[in-house]
Every structure is written in C-alpha cells, then in structure tokens.
Amino acid sequence: MRLLQRLPGGNFEPNSFDDDNPPPYAILSHTWTEGQEVTYHKLIAGEAYATKRLREEIQKRHEGHRIEQANNLYHNAVRPEIARPSCAVPFRRDLDFIDRGTLLDELQEKRSAPASRVALVGLGGVGKSQLAIEHCYRAAEQSPEMWVFWVHASNAARFEQSLRDLADSVKIEGRCDPQANIFKLVHDWLRDSKNTWLLVLDNVDDARFLLHAPASGQGQSGDKSRSVSRPLREYLPYCERGSIIVTTRNKEAAVKLVEPRDIVAVEPMDQMQAVALLEKKLGAQQATSDLAGLAATLEYMPLAIVQAAAYIAQRAPRCSVAKYLDEFRKSERKRSNLLAYNEGQLRRDWEAKNSIIVTWQISFEYIQQTRPSAADLLSLMSFFDRQGIPEPLLRRRKEQDNDERDNDERDSDAEDDTSQFSAGKEEFEHDVVTLRNFCFISVDTTGTSFEMYALVQLATRKWLTANGKLKHWKQQFISNLCAEFPTGEFENWAICQTLFAHAKSAVEQQLAEPSSQVELATVLYRAAWYAERIGNDTDAVTLAERCMKVRKKVLGQEHEDTLWSIAMVGLAYKLGGYWDHAEELFVQVIETRKKKLRVDYPNTLSSIANLALTYRN
C-alpha cells in the first residue's frame, strides 16, 4: 500500500491514488501521525470505492430503465390491440317495450342453436327491429362475454360501413390498410373468435347486393385494388360460437339467408298489447276508454300507434285521443295527413321513416321497380273492401291486358290459347307471391280470396295520387266490379253477397270520365236492388240515392236508366217506412213515363204498381 504524501496545509496529493482507489474530496488541514495517515487512508479509500460502485449501479439501473421503456414502446407498436366484449347496439333500450307474447321466446329458442340464423319477417312498422333490439340487450345481460353487433344492411354501402365500424370496435389488425378486404377481415375474425357473438343484419329488404360479388370490386373508397371475389353473403360465417338475426319486410329476401323453418313471422300487436303501448306513450292523463278504439283504428300497428301517440302528446291538451279519432274519421285526406306525421320513434335507423305511410311507400317503390305487374295488382286491390277480395275481380284485369297485348297476334289454335292462359295464370301467381312476401296481402283458408290492411290500402292510394295513377286504377276497379256484379234477383244472391261490401266501398268514389260514372251507377243500382230484396233498407237508400244522383248528372232527368234509379230510391224509402217520400218519387216516375211512353207500356205499369203498393201500405 502506498503512503500518502502530505501537502502543505495538511492535504494529500490526489495523484497518489491509483485507479482502484479514487481520491477523496478535499481534506481539512490536520496534523497526522503515520498510523493515523494509514488508517484514514483505508477509510477514505473504502468510501471512494463504495461511491464508485453506487455510481455504476445507478448508471446500470438508469440504462436498464431506458431499455425497458424502449422495449415497451416497441411492443406497444407491434402488439395487437385487445378489445373486451361489448354490446354495440346503436339504440338505447326501450323502457316502454311491450312484450309480444311468445315472440322473444321463439327467437331465443331458434338463436340458441349452434351456428344459428334466424329471420324476423313482417310488414314495415310492425316492430321487427324493436324486438331485435330488446333481444340483444337481454342476450348481453345473460352472457356478458358475448359480442353483440348491429349491421345496417339496407344496401351495399351501409353494409360495408357497418363492417368497418365492427372492425374498429374489435380492433382487427390490418383494418386500416387501404388494400385490405374488410369483408374477409371481419369474416376471419368472427370465424376465429374465442367468444360467442351475435350479429344483427337490420332492414335486409333487398338482398340482391348480398347474393353477388361487387361488379367492380370497389368499396366505399373506390379502391379497385381490393379484391372481393365472392358474394357478400359468403362473408357471413357459420360457426358454433356465432348467430345471426335478420330483420326484413321481404320473405323472399329472408329465404336467401336463412332456412324457411327459421323464419319468425311478426304480426301486428293484439288489442291488449296495443292499448298497453298507448298507455305507456301517452301517460295516465290520456288513459281513457278511447284507447281501445284508437288501437283498433290503427289496426294494432306499433309504428302507427307510436306515431299517433307522439302527435297527441305534442299537441296536448288541445289534442286528445277522442279528438284524434274524430279527425281520423272525417275523410281520407285527414287520415293520410295524420299518418304522414314523421315523429315519435327514436329507435329506428336514420334512413327509416317514422311515418307508416312513407314506410310502406318505400316498399311500393321497390315492388314497382322489381315487378311492375305486382305493383299494378296492389294498386287495383287498394280500392276494394279490405276483406274477401275475390280472385275473378282481379284476374279480369290480367285477362284484359293479355287480350289487348295479343289481339293482333293471337292464334286460333287451342293449344296456343291454353298456353297463353297458363302463362297469365302463372304471372298472376307470381304477383300474389310478391305481395304476400311483403305482407301486404294475405289469402283466406280457401285460397280464392284476399285480404289487406285498410291502412295499407290508404297508403297505396296516396302513393298512386303522388304518382298520377289514382284515376286510372279507380276506373279499372269500377269497370271490373261492374262486369261481375249481377242483378239483385234471388238466383244471384250468393254472388251479390260476396261482392256487396266492395260495391259499398265504391259509393264515395269520384270519377271524371262519363263512361266510368255510368258503370259506377250500374254497380250501385244492382247493389241497391240486392239490398232492397233482402230487407236492408239503410244500405238500399244510400246506394240508390247515390245512383240516382250520378245518373241524373250524366244521363239526364228523363233517361230511362235515371227513371229506374228514381224508382229504386222509392222502393228503398218504402222498405224503410218513408211512405210520403216513396209516393212522391213513384208519381214522378209515372208522370215522366206517361209523357215518353204509352200508359200501358210495361215500365209505366210497373211504376203504377209500385205506387199502388205504397198507397196500400
């Protein structure tokens, strides 16, 4: 060991230390003995060594911390993001939701099967999406580890955007790559997911975009480099951990995606459910006996009920359920205006309309584009009474169309005639299937007559008015009815009974063409004849009076058909006990016929006989 050299003032020479013994800090002046010098040297040298080790340790730890930070940054940059399962339904849960009997139970049962696909099919505004929303929230509560996704599937663009949103929510690697096929990325993620998942395809009314690969291979960004080689339907995987629910108005679209046995038909509410919905939407202050009447008037359609409740609530207290009903019953124009109200429902896609009139008209437009003949059939049916529409009255239009189209080319050969008849029948059947798939019409148990919702008929007529077609189809309705309605003689009563309600629906029709007015008067006269013969004085008076007014206007006061209609009004008055009014009309008919005809002419004698019977009564 080296001895320290004492410097003047009692300090030591720093250079006297080697590299293993770094010099201490400055030492105060002191008088040292040799032993003290050696001892002090040992103490200072040990302290210096410890200081060096401490410095090295600090530097080492600092370097390690820096490396750890760098490693963390690196791993964060390359490690996939991890998302936790969640319910991605874009609508709040409805606190006013009304349980629809066994519908949710049926949906749950079908969806619980592995790799299940279920379709909710029903008329627009009947509550399909609302059922799906409630089911999603219940499923998420029962299985917190489940992914729940909502895909807007009304068209290809919205379908793709929804899948991009899905990819963002689950942090799929590569989703931001503009070259990536987003459909395949989502497909592979769903297929490989370790968690269960539920995917709702909402509003798949037109499934054509799902059945074919995009023609240009372009997505929303217009990128042609991204290859989409398969139909989009193929990117919806079948796997045990996943299930898909489809909501659609179109049964034809549903069977492209699910098995027929997995279709759940959604009908309008029953009376109790509809009244309960009105009570929730309107509150206790509007809970009156009129609620059942309003629910029935709106045919228990959930969207129409919510729409009407919003209209009443917004205008309360100046508007009540009773006042709404009064306005609704005043005229067709009033009904159309009330049902066109576009407020009330928050849990609908922004593309969907809250007006049930507009909701259905969107479907009319689709049918018009895809099968015009079915749209024509719907147009004609909208003028009949809503129940018991006979097939012959509808097929007559098809036969007339075929006659006009083939008149110049028709071959007299019987085989060709049979072929043409079969083709016309097949076309008619296709039209019926199209309208049934959209739930616009239904068929009775015999399969020979049809039914419609009155609100659907109203929406159809409003759509025809907007498209300038109301006049044409109104005239066609009258023409078909006139050709089928027989006289009121006893042997025709069975047919008259079948067609009577449709004749009554023609009473208020306003027609511009004189020929159509004459046909209308004929229908009304025959219907009044039948009503008078079976003792229905109320309808007989209404039908006969309307017939008389039309014929007086179109044919004149003294026309023979006008006189017959006046006499029919007299018979209806006589049946109802209005003897004085009946006498007045019979005398009028007799005097007019005596001027034009001989007194002994059969028609004149008939009028005299009617007058005599009136006197006797």
Order of alpha helices (4+ residues) and beta strands (2+ residues): alpha-alpha-beta-alpha-beta-alpha-alpha-beta-alpha-beta-alpha-beta-alpha-alpha-alpha-alpha-alpha-alpha-alpha-beta-alpha-alpha-beta-beta-alpha-alpha-alpha-alpha-alpha-alpha-alpha-alpha
